Amino acid sequence: MTNSTPEPPKDATKEELEADIAETRERLGETIEALEEKLNVSKQAKSKVNDAKEQARTKVNDAATQAQTTFTRVREQASLSAGNLVSQLKANPRATIGAAAGAVAATIGLVVAHVSRSRRRQAQLTARTRRPAMQRRSSKTARPTSRRPAVVRPVTGHPLTGRSVTGRSAKGRGR
């Protein structure tokens, strides 16, 4: 291991030697603190967590500031646009009535198209259910349409013991 400072001269005075020892102790203390810092994993983890928290706070604050700026700008533009719209409506009321009539006509057209599409779809579904099952399937997957209906039996209790939920047997006897 190399020494970063030279040894004191052999003919050094007592004060020079004490000063050199004090300086060496100070450097040794700094070295020990640096090693302790590197070896203290929990302190490093806490430091990283605190750094991450600070970065997150900074990002949130930046995003909030940006959102506030954008909101203010949009509100001002909307205010200007609304003012321009009102002035245009006052200047030309016939155009306003025409635009309103056009909007109403477009809305009615959309409603009529939606209703007719719904009726057409309902008619298609009704026609599908009326066709026989054999016609709906392709020839490769054709199966007979007559299936036995499922048999519904009343629940009488546990299949092995015959006891019901209330504690009585399925045959009407007690426990």
MIVO-561878 format. One record per residue (C-alpha): residue number from 1; y negated, z, x negated. Coordinates in steps of 0.02 Angstrom, whole numbers, always signed. Layout:
N
{atom NUM; {Y; Z; X}}
...
END
This chain:
175
{atom 1; {+0; +0; +0}}
{atom 2; {-167; -50; -73}}
{atom 3; {-312; +68; -76}}
{atom 4; {-475; -3; -5}}
{atom 5; {-586; +112; -110}}
{atom 6; {-568; +141; -295}}
{atom 7; {-520; +310; -364}}
{atom 8; {-667; +420; -417}}
{atom 9; {-699; +418; -604}}
{atom 10; {-615; +554; -707}}
{atom 11; {-779; +626; -764}}
{atom 12; {-846; +645; -584}}
{atom 13; {-935; +802; -535}}
{atom 14; {-875; +927; -408}}
{atom 15; {-1002; +864; -277}}
{atom 16; {-947; +683; -302}}
{atom 17; {-765; +731; -279}}
{atom 18; {-805; +830; -120}}
{atom 19; {-905; +684; -51}}
{atom 20; {-761; +566; -91}}
{atom 21; {-638; +683; -5}}
{atom 22; {-750; +695; +150}}
{atom 23; {-765; +506; +158}}
{atom 24; {-578; +486; +139}}
{atom 25; {-548; +613; +279}}
{atom 26; {-668; +520; +392}}
{atom 27; {-581; +353; +361}}
{atom 28; {-412; +435; +385}}
{atom 29; {-470; +510; +551}}
{atom 30; {-529; +338; +610}}
{atom 31; {-363; +261; +559}}
{atom 32; {-266; +395; +652}}
{atom 33; {-374; +369; +809}}
{atom 34; {-343; +181; +799}}
{atom 35; {-155; +207; +782}}
{atom 36; {-155; +331; +926}}
{atom 37; {-249; +206; +1033}}
{atom 38; {-121; +71; +996}}
{atom 39; {+28; +185; +1029}}
{atom 40; {-37; +263; +1191}}
{atom 41; {+42; +147; +1319}}
{atom 42; {-16; +242; +1474}}
{atom 43; {-196; +239; +1413}}
{atom 44; {-183; +52; +1381}}
{atom 45; {-110; +24; +1555}}
{atom 46; {-250; +126; +1635}}
{atom 47; {-376; +27; +1535}}
{atom 48; {-302; -137; +1594}}
{atom 49; {-299; -77; +1775}}
{atom 50; {-481; -24; +1762}}
{atom 51; {-526; -193; +1686}}
{atom 52; {-435; -283; +1828}}
{atom 53; {-524; -175; +1958}}
{atom 54; {-691; -213; +1880}}
{atom 55; {-654; -400; +1877}}
{atom 56; {-600; -393; +2060}}
{atom 57; {-759; -300; +2108}}
{atom 58; {-863; -429; +2015}}
{atom 59; {-775; -573; +2102}}
{atom 60; {-794; -492; +2273}}
{atom 61; {-978; -459; +2243}}
{atom 62; {-1004; -637; +2183}}
{atom 63; {-913; -706; +2336}}
{atom 64; {-1014; -595; +2453}}
{atom 65; {-1176; -651; +2373}}
{atom 66; {-1125; -833; +2385}}
{atom 67; {-1071; -812; +2567}}
{atom 68; {-1237; -729; +2610}}
{atom 69; {-1333; -869; +2525}}
{atom 70; {-1231; -1002; +2616}}
{atom 71; {-1251; -914; +2783}}
{atom 72; {-1439; -901; +2759}}
{atom 73; {-1451; -1085; +2712}}
{atom 74; {-1345; -1141; +2861}}
{atom 75; {-1444; -1031; +2981}}
{atom 76; {-1607; -1106; +2919}}
{atom 77; {-1539; -1283; +2937}}
{atom 78; {-1474; -1245; +3112}}
{atom 79; {-1642; -1175; +3160}}
{atom 80; {-1729; -1331; +3096}}
{atom 81; {-1603; -1444; +3183}}
{atom 82; {-1621; -1349; +3347}}
{atom 83; {-1809; -1363; +3334}}
{atom 84; {-1797; -1550; +3303}}
{atom 85; {-1676; -1571; +3448}}
{atom 86; {-1790; -1477; +3568}}
{atom 87; {-1940; -1580; +3515}}
{atom 88; {-1841; -1741; +3537}}
{atom 89; {-1780; -1686; +3709}}
{atom 90; {-1958; -1647; +3762}}
{atom 91; {-2020; -1813; +3695}}
{atom 92; {-1886; -1919; +3782}}
{atom 93; {-1809; -1837; +3938}}
{atom 94; {-1723; -1999; +3994}}
{atom 95; {-1622; -2005; +3835}}
{atom 96; {-1572; -1824; +3865}}
{atom 97; {-1511; -1864; +4040}}
{atom 98; {-1417; -2016; +3974}}
{atom 99; {-1335; -1915; +3836}}
{atom 100; {-1283; -1780; +3959}}
{atom 101; {-1211; -1910; +4079}}
{atom 102; {-1116; -1990; +3935}}
{atom 103; {-1045; -1822; +3884}}
{atom 104; {-990; -1785; +4063}}
{atom 105; {-909; -1958; +4078}}
{atom 106; {-817; -1935; +3914}}
{atom 107; {-753; -1764; +3969}}
{atom 108; {-693; -1834; +4135}}
{atom 109; {-606; -1976; +4043}}
{atom 110; {-516; -1854; +3929}}
{atom 111; {-460; -1748; +4077}}
{atom 112; {-395; -1900; +4171}}
{atom 113; {-301; -1962; +4017}}
{atom 114; {-223; -1791; +3991}}
{atom 115; {-168; -1776; +4173}}
{atom 116; {-92; -1950; +4176}}
{atom 117; {-1; -1919; +4012}}
{atom 118; {+67; -1754; +4080}}
{atom 119; {+127; -1838; +4239}}
{atom 120; {+210; -1978; +4142}}
{atom 121; {+297; -1853; +4030}}
{atom 122; {+356; -1752; +4180}}
{atom 123; {+424; -1911; +4262}}
{atom 124; {+520; -1954; +4104}}
{atom 125; {+596; -1781; +4096}}
{atom 126; {+645; -1789; +4279}}
{atom 127; {+726; -1960; +4255}}
{atom 128; {+825; -1896; +4105}}
{atom 129; {+898; -1750; +4201}}
{atom 130; {+951; -1860; +4346}}
{atom 131; {+1052; -1981; +4240}}
{atom 132; {+1236; -1938; +4218}}
{atom 133; {+1281; -1847; +4059}}
{atom 134; {+1393; -1988; +3998}}
{atom 135; {+1247; -2112; +4001}}
{atom 136; {+1134; -1997; +3900}}
{atom 137; {+1255; -1986; +3754}}
{atom 138; {+1297; -2125; +3636}}
{atom 139; {+1472; -2197; +3643}}
{atom 140; {+1521; -2110; +3480}}
{atom 141; {+1487; -1936; +3546}}
{atom 142; {+1538; -1963; +3727}}
{atom 143; {+1625; -1813; +3802}}
{atom 144; {+1678; -1782; +3979}}
{atom 145; {+1544; -1700; +4086}}
{atom 146; {+1659; -1587; +4184}}
{atom 147; {+1675; -1422; +4096}}
{atom 148; {+1754; -1269; +4167}}
{atom 149; {+1625; -1144; +4223}}
{atom 150; {+1622; -982; +4126}}
{atom 151; {+1712; -839; +4209}}
{atom 152; {+1600; -690; +4236}}
{atom 153; {+1691; -526; +4243}}
{atom 154; {+1613; -359; +4283}}
{atom 155; {+1598; -236; +4141}}
{atom 156; {+1720; -95; +4173}}
{atom 157; {+1701; +5; +4015}}
{atom 158; {+1766; +7; +3839}}
{atom 159; {+1905; -123; +3818}}
{atom 160; {+2025; -2; +3733}}
{atom 161; {+1991; +166; +3814}}
{atom 162; {+1928; +108; +3982}}
{atom 163; {+1789; +239; +3980}}
{atom 164; {+1621; +191; +4046}}
{atom 165; {+1453; +237; +3974}}
{atom 166; {+1437; +386; +4091}}
{atom 167; {+1596; +464; +4026}}
{atom 168; {+1709; +424; +4173}}
{atom 169; {+1856; +310; +4153}}
{atom 170; {+1856; +135; +4225}}
{atom 171; {+1994; +185; +4347}}
{atom 172; {+1887; +317; +4428}}
{atom 173; {+1969; +469; +4347}}
{atom 174; {+1876; +599; +4248}}
{atom 175; {+1895; +628; +4063}}
END
